[in-house]
Amino acid sequence: MTEIYHRGRAYYRRSWNNEYEFEQFVYAVAGEIFPFLNCYKFKVDIYSEFMSRTMRADLILIDENYSRYIVVEVELITDNISHVKEQAEVFSTANYTDSMVEYLCRRNEGIDFERLHDLFTFQDPEVLVLLNDSRISNRWLDVCIDRNVHLAFLEVFKAETREPIYRYTGYVPETIDSLSISGRKSIYMNNLIIEEPSRISTNSEGKVNILDNGTIVPMMKQGEILFPLASSSIHTAEPGSSFTLSQVEGADYFQLMWNM
């Protein structure tokens, strides 16, 4: 049965021998589907204390600015829905550890260990269940157990003498403004608390420059905290005051703007 026509030629829905075969195709085209996310193989055991269960994922998508990560579970629609739902629950409630960061860094070049550590530590995961066919029963909607679990479809079609084509539908991650980072002033000294510390890049010593009221303030980053070095100080805003850090293109500092 003809499924779709593309440029005057009939394409037929591709069948998969097994889940691994489909997963390999997903991995190959992930860069086209998710242009602002890097895709890595993520064959690690993920433990959820909340669920008291360990499950193994397939892939992980990590934003190029370390602003989000999405654990991807690749499935065929013939798979057990209850099992997939349980996987989604485990992945969305698990703790992502340094051993997982090390796993990814060992197998892939260019990953920033410290920023990925902060991302796993301070950001909640998203989970994407990716199916090979959009013609599903309503029971598949049960896998979306909370707002961080999403459902999407990658349908592949082929013709005898041409490269296969695909259609992606469902959840599309929104682009996050890479130049804007929020936070608040700590009640302790002049420290700043960053909401997304993984998005702050530092030098080899863990230092970062902040432009505050026309003055460059060298600061040390430890987890979600930035604290001034030596005699440097931050503007005398009240503790709890919110701010935005903006990355200045081509500069070696972030500009601090208080939300007053």
C-alpha positions in Angstrom: 0.0 0.0 0.0 1.4 3.4 -1.0 1.9 5.6 2.1 3.0 9.0 0.7 4.1 10.7 -2.5 7.2 12.9 -2.6 8.3 14.8 -5.7 6.1 12.6 -7.9 7.4 9.3 -6.5 5.6 6.8 -4.2 7.3 6.0 -0.9 6.4 3.1 1.3 6.5 2.9 5.0 9.7 1.1 6.2 9.4 -1.7 8.6 12.1 -2.5 11.3 13.5 -5.8 12.2 14.1 -4.7 15.8 14.3 -1.7 18.0 18.1 -1.4 17.7 17.9 -1.0 13.9 15.4 1.9 14.4 17.6 3.4 17.1 20.6 3.5 14.7 18.5 5.4 12.2 17.4 7.9 14.9 21.0 8.5 15.9 22.1 9.1 12.3 19.5 11.8 11.7 19.2 13.4 15.1 21.4 16.3 14.1 18.8 17.2 11.4 15.8 16.8 13.6 17.3 18.6 16.6 19.8 21.2 15.2 20.5 22.9 18.5 21.0 19.7 20.5 23.9 17.2 20.4 22.9 13.6 20.4 25.0 10.9 22.2 24.6 7.2 22.9 23.6 6.8 26.5 23.7 3.1 27.4 23.9 3.5 31.1 21.9 2.1 34.0 19.7 4.9 35.4 18.5 4.5 39.0 15.4 6.2 40.4 15.2 6.2 44.2 11.6 7.3 44.0 10.7 4.3 41.8 13.3 1.9 43.4 14.1 0.7 39.9 17.0 0.8 37.4 16.4 1.2 33.7 18.7 1.6 30.7 18.2 4.4 28.3 19.1 4.7 24.6 20.2 8.2 23.7 20.6 11.6 25.3 20.2 15.1 23.8 22.2 17.9 25.3 21.8 21.5 24.4 24.9 23.0 22.9 24.7 25.7 25.6 24.2 23.2 28.4 20.7 24.6 29.2 18.8 21.3 29.0 19.1 17.6 28.5 16.6 15.1 27.2 16.8 11.4 27.8 15.6 9.6 24.7 13.8 6.2 24.7 13.5 4.8 21.2 10.6 2.4 20.9 8.6 0.4 18.3 4.8 0.7 18.6 4.7 -3.1 19.1 6.6 -2.7 22.4 5.0 -3.2 25.8 3.4 0.2 26.7 3.4 -0.5 30.5 7.1 -1.2 30.4 7.8 2.0 28.4 5.7 4.0 30.9 7.8 2.6 33.7 11.0 3.6 31.9 9.7 7.1 31.5 8.9 7.3 35.2 12.4 6.1 36.1 14.2 8.5 33.7 12.1 11.5 34.8 12.7 11.0 38.6 16.3 9.7 38.5 19.5 11.4 39.7 22.1 11.8 37.0 25.5 11.2 38.4 29.2 12.0 37.8 29.7 8.5 36.6 27.3 9.3 33.7 29.2 12.5 33.0 32.4 10.5 32.9 30.7 7.9 30.6 29.8 10.6 28.1 33.1 12.4 28.3 35.1 9.2 27.7 33.2 8.4 24.5 32.7 11.8 23.0 35.1 14.7 22.3 34.2 18.3 23.2 32.0 17.7 26.2 32.7 20.1 29.1 32.8 17.9 32.2 32.1 20.8 34.7 29.2 22.2 32.8 27.6 18.9 32.2 28.1 18.1 35.9 26.2 21.3 36.8 23.5 20.5 34.2 22.8 17.1 35.7 23.0 18.5 39.3 20.8 21.5 39.0 18.4 20.9 36.1 15.6 18.3 36.0 15.7 15.9 33.0 13.2 15.8 30.2 12.3 12.5 28.7 11.4 11.9 25.0 9.7 8.6 24.0 10.3 8.4 20.3 8.1 5.9 18.3 8.4 4.7 14.8 4.7 5.2 13.8 2.1 7.9 14.6 -0.8 5.4 14.2 -1.0 4.6 17.8 -3.7 3.7 20.3 -4.6 6.2 23.0 -2.9 4.0 25.6 0.5 5.3 24.4 -0.5 8.7 25.8 -0.2 7.2 29.3 3.6 7.3 29.0 3.5 11.1 29.4 3.3 10.8 33.2 4.3 14.4 33.8 5.0 17.7 32.0 8.7 16.6 31.5 7.8 13.5 29.5 7.1 13.9 25.8 5.9 11.8 22.9 7.1 12.1 19.3 7.2 10.1 16.1 9.8 9.4 13.5 8.2 7.7 10.5 10.5 6.5 7.7 9.5 5.8 4.1 11.5 4.3 1.3 11.5 3.9 -2.5 13.3 1.3 -4.5 16.0 3.5 -6.1 16.1 6.5 -3.7 17.3 7.4 -0.2 14.7 7.0 2.5 12.8 10.1 3.7 11.3 10.6 7.1 8.6 12.6 8.8 9.1 13.8 12.4 6.0 15.0 14.4 5.2 15.5 18.0 7.3 17.3 20.7 9.8 19.9 19.4 12.1 21.4 22.1 11.9 25.1 22.2 15.1 27.1 21.6 16.4 28.7 24.8 17.8 32.2 24.8 21.5 31.4 25.1 22.5 34.9 26.0 20.3 35.4 29.0 20.7 33.7 32.5 18.6 34.5 35.5 19.5 34.5 39.2 19.2 36.3 42.6 21.5 37.9 45.1 22.4 35.7 48.1 21.7 36.7 51.6 25.4 35.9 52.3 27.9 38.6 51.4 27.9 39.6 47.7 27.4 36.1 46.3 25.1 35.5 43.3 22.9 32.4 42.9 22.5 31.2 39.3 19.4 29.4 38.2 21.2 27.5 35.5 24.8 27.3 36.4 25.6 24.9 33.6 25.2 27.8 31.2 28.1 29.7 32.8 31.4 29.0 31.1 34.5 29.6 33.2 38.3 29.5 32.6 40.5 26.6 33.7 40.5 27.9 37.3 36.7 28.2 37.6 36.7 32.0 37.3 34.4 34.2 35.3 34.3 38.0 34.8 31.1 39.9 35.5 30.5 43.5 34.3 28.5 45.2 37.1 27.7 49.0 36.9 30.7 49.6 34.5 33.2 47.6 36.6 34.6 44.2 35.8 34.2 41.9 38.9 36.3 38.7 38.9 34.2 35.9 40.4 34.7 32.2 41.3 32.0 29.7 40.3 31.2 26.8 42.7 28.1 25.0 41.6 25.3 27.4 41.5 27.2 30.1 43.4 29.3 33.0 42.1 31.3 34.8 44.7 33.6 37.9 44.2 37.4 37.4 44.5 39.7 39.4 46.8 38.4 42.9 47.4 36.0 42.9 44.5 32.3 43.6 45.3 29.0 43.5 43.6 26.5 46.4 43.6 24.7 46.9 46.9 21.4 45.4 45.8 19.2 43.9 48.5 19.5 40.2 49.2 17.0 38.3 47.2 17.1 40.9 44.4 16.8 39.2 41.0 19.1 39.8 38.1 19.9 38.7 34.5 23.3 37.9 33.2 23.8 38.5 29.5 26.7 37.0 27.6 28.3 39.8 25.5 29.3 38.4 22.1 33.0 38.5 21.5 33.7 39.6 25.1 35.2 37.7 28.0 32.6 38.7 30.5 28.9 38.6 31.4 26.9 41.8 31.9 24.9 41.9 35.2 21.6 43.7 35.0 19.4 44.1 38.2 15.7 43.7 37.8 14.5 46.7 39.8 
